[in-house]
């Protein structure tokens, strides 16, 4: 999501994590209004997000 922030100046990235199991701890520390999952692999019908 961070690379998209220039197109969305009203959004502020408050945390980034490397793995899904780190999301809850990061959210508890930063209290975001919104949490997004950015896909790390291309979408396909065999691999839906």
MOCOR-V106335 format. One record per residue. N is the residue number from 1. D_FIRST is the distance of its C-alpha to the first C-alpha in Angstrom with 2 decimals. Layout:
n	d_first
N	D_FIRST
N	D_FIRST
This chain:
n	d_first
1	0.00
2	3.78
3	5.53
4	5.37
5	6.76
6	10.16
7	10.50
8	9.97
9	12.11
10	12.99
11	9.73
12	9.75
13	7.69
14	10.82
15	10.31
16	8.83
17	11.23
18	12.63
19	14.37
20	14.56
21	17.71
22	16.13
23	14.09
24	17.25
25	18.37
26	15.20
27	15.33
28	19.04
29	18.68
30	16.17
31	17.11
32	13.90
33	14.65
34	11.87
35	10.14
36	7.69
37	8.20
38	6.25
39	9.52
40	10.98
41	13.96
42	15.05
43	16.24
44	20.00
45	22.66
46	23.61
47	20.17
48	18.67
49	15.42
